[in-house]
Amino acid sequence: MSEIQSEAPVLATPQHRLGAVAVDVGLIFATSFIGWGIWSLIVWGKGQTPGKQLLKVRVLNEPTGKPATWGQMLIRQVLIGWALATPYTIAYWFYIANLNQAALFGLVACVLLVIALYILDIVWTFGPSHRRLIDYWAGTIVVNEAG
Amino acid sequence: MSDNTNWEARYDASTPNETELSAVDNRRKQSRDIAKWFFGISILLTLISIAASLSSGSTRTSAVDEFLSTQSETSDTSSWDSSWVPAGFTAWSSDSNIAWKWADKNNCDNYGCISADFISRDGCPNGLYAALNWLDSNDVVVSYDNATLPSLLPLQTAKLRFDDVQELGKSGQMAEINCR
């Protein structure tokens, strides 16, 4: 019990979080996704991604305050992204199948909508709780362990 | 596990007050609203796009039909004698001396192919040339093939095969037939 600290966890700043994302992206390219993927599968159980682990950032389950579970990380890191990409994917394949202006309009509109959502997501990170939209959807917060 | 306990204890120490909880609840509600709006608009856009695309597809078909009917109207076929054309054959649009039909059977080798039968009323002593466009599923011409005969006797039937070496086509469109 001696290691329990009484101070509140420090929320990761947007800059810190962006840094972790940048490290993740760098690692994805550096390891051709494979190494990053395997590393992710290991550290997801601790509520981290490789980038977050290197920059000492951790994802916590909001209601309990415990590190996010592997399943929660899967939802947060993958399934939400897939769900967001579904309309775009449908529009893309519909355009490929039809190659006409209406299908192109649908594709461009869906792309713009996804871009708008990601911009909004980034803007939200600068809010008072430094939480992204996906943090609310997945019920997580991101804290800084660096001290 | 001690790591988890550590975080839990620190988290308990940071329990937010009612004002903060209210702000968090508002944000949570807003995030759900954003998700609903995003998927609502996305689905709407996709449906509009599909509907408009299918509609423009019909327009394109109509335009093609109109073009083809215009072509057939402008071609002077009134003086043509097509009485010689055997059953199942169609007189070629620009030469009433030649008729053709898709072959009943295609004997392909390594690639996709289409065969067609040709017949000429007066024959083609100097040869017959035929070219076929390969179309994809959107009726876009993606490749072609041609075939020739050194000669064709009057009312003699010849079968020519057109290969799709690049395997790009889904259907064939007879593009040209010439009696040389």
Chai-1 contact restraints between the chains, C-beta under 6 A:
chainA,res_idxA,chainB,res_idxB,connection_type,confidence,min_distance_angstrom,max_distance_angstrom,comment,restraint_id
A,E3,B,N6,contact,1.0,0.0,6.0,A-B,restraint_1
A,I4,B,N6,contact,1.0,0.0,6.0,A-B,restraint_2
A,I4,B,A9,contact,1.0,0.0,6.0,A-B,restraint_3
A,Q5,B,R10,contact,1.0,0.0,6.0,A-B,restraint_4
A,S6,B,A13,contact,1.0,0.0,6.0,A-B,restraint_5
A,A8,B,A13,contact,1.0,0.0,6.0,A-B,restraint_6
A,A8,B,S14,contact,1.0,0.0,6.0,A-B,restraint_7
A,P9,B,R10,contact,1.0,0.0,6.0,A-B,restraint_8
A,P9,B,Y11,contact,1.0,0.0,6.0,A-B,restraint_9
A,G65,B,W7,contact,1.0,0.0,6.0,A-B,restraint_10
A,G65,B,E8,contact,1.0,0.0,6.0,A-B,restraint_11
A,G65,B,Y11,contact,1.0,0.0,6.0,A-B,restraint_12
A,K66,B,N4,contact,1.0,0.0,6.0,A-B,restraint_13
A,K66,B,E8,contact,1.0,0.0,6.0,A-B,restraint_14
A,P67,B,N4,contact,1.0,0.0,6.0,A-B,restraint_15
A,P87,B,S42,contact,1.0,0.0,6.0,A-B,restraint_16
A,P87,B,T46,contact,1.0,0.0,6.0,A-B,restraint_17
A,I90,B,T46,contact,1.0,0.0,6.0,A-B,restraint_18
A,A91,B,T46,contact,1.0,0.0,6.0,A-B,restraint_19
A,N98,B,S53,contact,1.0,0.0,6.0,A-B,restraint_20
A,N100,B,S53,contact,1.0,0.0,6.0,A-B,restraint_21
A,N100,B,S56,contact,1.0,0.0,6.0,A-B,restraint_22
A,A102,B,S49,contact,1.0,0.0,6.0,A-B,restraint_23
A,A102,B,A52,contact,1.0,0.0,6.0,A-B,restraint_24
A,A102,B,S53,contact,1.0,0.0,6.0,A-B,restraint_25
A,A102,B,S56,contact,1.0,0.0,6.0,A-B,restraint_26
A,A103,B,S49,contact,1.0,0.0,6.0,A-B,restraint_27
A,A103,B,S53,contact,1.0,0.0,6.0,A-B,restraint_28
A,F105,B,S49,contact,1.0,0.0,6.0,A-B,restraint_29
A,G106,B,L45,contact,1.0,0.0,6.0,A-B,restraint_30
A,G106,B,T46,contact,1.0,0.0,6.0,A-B,restraint_31
A,G106,B,S49,contact,1.0,0.0,6.0,A-B,restraint_32
A,A109,B,L45,contact,1.0,0.0,6.0,A-B,restraint_33
A,C110,B,L45,contact,1.0,0.0,6.0,A-B,restraint_34
A,L113,B,S42,contact,1.0,0.0,6.0,A-B,restraint_35
A,L117,B,F38,contact,1.0,0.0,6.0,A-B,restraint_36
A,L133,B,S31,contact,1.0,0.0,6.0,A-B,restraint_37
A,Y136,B,R28,contact,1.0,0.0,6.0,A-B,restraint_38
A,Y136,B,S31,contact,1.0,0.0,6.0,A-B,restraint_39
